Amino acid sequence: MKLKGVILILSCDKYINTRVKKNFFDRNVNSWYNDWKFITLKGNLNIENDYEYDKERCILTVKSEDSYIHLIKKRILGIKYVKTLFDLEEGILCCGDDLMFNKNRLTEYLNSNNKNHYEGKNPSKPQNYDAVDRNLLKITVNDLWMYNYYKLHPEQMIDFTLEYLKSICKRPNVWGAAGPCFYLSNKSCCILVKHMENINYNIFHKDEFTQSYPYCIEDSGISFILYYYNIAFINNNNFYTHNKYLTNCLSWCSKDTWHTNVPNLKWRL
């Protein structure tokens, strides 16, 4: 089936009947367009095949862990099999399950002819990343994001410990799309899939070029891969907002997250 693109909603089995139902199914989003399709993505290691696609509900299940630390693996496997299922003319708009799209602004963006290979919003550093000097990726930071998440959610830890997460917290100090919504062209999608296949989708893989572990945090991992292959990031502040009353953005999402109202978290080692 040929489409201009897909809006790929990253979710998990836990939220299919809550967040996804409220923000997407109940709004009948797949009646909005003929040439773009909304597809919900989740993971399940126990499925028999590499992926399963529920055509009626537009739910893609990939053979992956459905956990927070494996988001980049699940996302890029989803990209791989979306491109297996559909002939995409342009690319994939990636989003989470905790946002609501502004139909008018989304329609304007999807109909535009000036989409970039990698585009989204970075609220803490709202500027482009040129990706012309690969050696800048060797500048690293010890990021305790994933350590803090599992410190607050120890019941979700499987086959790793907090100490192990601390030992692999070094990643390239890059910025790129952060938050619930970003766009990837077909070119970017192919780069991401090929790169992850080269490391067997192992999120704990140590990158020899940077001597770090780029793949534990989804947004920085995607940025690292694309920058390594000279794909620039274009910052677009209109991709999402936390203000329900703003009407110039593609989407709205709550500002609350897993670390909201948790005091004294240390973010750097």
N, C-alpha and C positions, 0 to 999 in steps of 0.2 A: 504493500500500500504506500502510495506516495503522499508525503505531507511537506509543508514548509518547515515544520518543526514540532517539537514535543515540549510540553511543560512537565517536567519530571519532579514529582512531589516526594521528597525523602521522608519516609515515615517508618513505623515498626508495627508489629502485630498488635501491640498494646494500645495504639492510638487510632487504628483503622475505624473503629466504631464510635470514636469520640471526636478528636480533632479533625480528622479527615472528613468524617460525616458532616460536622458542623460547617467547616470552612470551604468544602468542595462539593461533596455529594448532595447536600441539602440545597445548594445553590445551583445545581444542575449545570455545572461548568462546561461539560462536554457538549452542551447545546449552543455554546457561544460561537464556536468557529467550525468551519469545515476543513480548514487546511492546517490547523494546529490542534493537537490532542493532549488532554491532561491525563497523565498516567501516574498512579501511586506506586511507590517502590518500597518493598520490605525484604528482609532477609530471613532465610530458614536453612540451616545446615542439613536438615533431615529430608529435604526433597530429593526425589530420585534422580532427576535430571539437573542440568546446570541452571535452568530457569523454568518457570511456569508462568504463563500469561492467561489471566482471567479476562477474556475479551469482553464479556458482558459488563463487568465492574471496572474494567481498565486498571487492574492491579497486576503488577509485575513482581514476582517473587524470585529472587536470585539465591543461589546456593552460597550463603554467607552468614556469618554471625549477625545477629540483629542488635548488636550492642553499640554503645556510644563510642568506644575506642575504635571500632571497625567501620566508622561512617565512610571514610574515604574508599575503603574496599567495596562496600555495598554500593556507594554512589557510582563508582567507575564501572563496576560490573553491570549496574543498571544501564549506564550509558552504552556499554558494549551490546547488550541484548536489545535495547531500544533500536539501535542501528541495525541489528539483525532482523528485527521485526518490521521496520519501516524504512522506506527510502526517503531520507530527509534532505530537503533542498538547502536549508540554512543551518540549523543547529538545535541546541537544547537550552531552554530556560530552566535552570535548576532552582528549586525552592524547598523550604521546609513545610511541615504540616501545620505550623502554628501561625500562619499569616493569612490575611484575606486580601484578595486582589481587588483593585479598583478597575472595574471592567473597561471604563472609557480610556483610562490612561494605559492599561495593558494593551488594549486594541491598537492604540496609537503606536506603541512601541513595536508590537508584532508586525504591524503594517509598514514600519519604517525601513528604509533601505540603507541606513548607516549604522547597523549593528557592528560591534567590534568583536574581535576573536575572543577576548576575555574582558567582560564588563560587569561592574557591580558597584557596591558602595562600601567604603571603609570609613566608619564614623570617627575613628580615632586619628587617622591620617588620611584625610580626604584629598589625595593627589594621585596622579598616574605613576606607574612604575614602568620605566622604559625597557628594561631587560636587554640591554646592549652589552653589558659587561658580566660575563658568567662568573668571574672571580669574586664578585661581590657576594655571591651565594656562600662563600667560605666564611663570611662573617656570621657568627652564630650567637645564640642566646639560650640560656638554660630556663626553659619555660615550664612552670609548674601547673599549667592549666589542667592537664589530664590527671596529674597527681591529686590536685584539689578536688576534682570531680569525684574520683573514687574514694578519696578520704571521706567525703560526705555521703557516698553511696557504696559502702563496703560490701553490701549484699550482692552487688552486681559484678564483683571481681571473680573472674574464672581463669585459672591457669597463669596468673601473674600476681605480684604483690605490690604494695605501695613502694617498697624499697626498689623494686625493679623499675617501676615507673620513674622514680627519681633518677635512677642510673641511666635512663635513656631519654632524659628531658631536653637534651641539647638538640636544637634545630636551627636551620638557616634563619637569620633575622630579617625576614621579608614581610612586606605587607601586601595585601591584595583585597579581593572581595571578602567581606566579613558580614555575617548576618544571614538573613533567611532567603536571599534571592540574588542570583547572578546568572549571566549568560555565557554560554560556550558555543563557538562556531563549530562546524563540522571538522575543521582543521584541528582545533583545540581538543575536541572529543577524541579524535584519532590518536593524537599525541599522548593523551592521558591513558588511553587503553593500552597502547603499545608499551608505554613505560611501565605500567603496573604488571603487564604480562611478563616483562623482562625480569621483574623481581618476584614473580609468582604470587602477586597480591599479598606479600608478606609485610604487614604494617610495621613490624619490628625490625625490618631490614636496616642495616647500617649503610649509609651512603658513603662510598669511599672518597668521592670528590670533596665533600664538605666535612667528612669525618663526623657526621651527625645522624640523627634519626628523624627524617623529615615527615614521616607518614602517619604519626599518631594523632595529629590534629588535622582535621579535614581541610579547613580553609588554607592554612599555611602550607599543607602538603600539596594541594592543587596548585597554589601559586608557585611553589618551588619547581614543580615539574614543568609548568609552562614557561617559567623564566629560564630554566635550563636550556630550553629549546627556542629561546628568543621571542616568545610570545608576550607582548606587553599587556599590562593591565590599564584599563581606562576607568577612572572613577566617575560614577554617575550618582549624584546625591538624590536623584529622583527614583531610585530603585525601591526604596522603602522608607517609611517613617514610623515613629512611635506616637505621633499625634493623629488621632482619629479624625480631626477636623481639617487636616490638610488634604487638598484634593488634587495636588499636582504630582503625586507619586504613584508608582505602579501598585504598591501594596502597603498594608498597615500590619504591624505586629506589636504585641505588648512589649514593654521594656523589661518586664520581669523575666528572670532566667534562673537557672539552677543555683546561682550564687547570690541572688538578690537577698538582702537582709542577713547575709552571713558575714559577720565582722572579722577583721584581723586575718584575712587570708593572705598568705605570702605568694606572690605571683612569679618571682624570679629567684633563682638559687644563687 
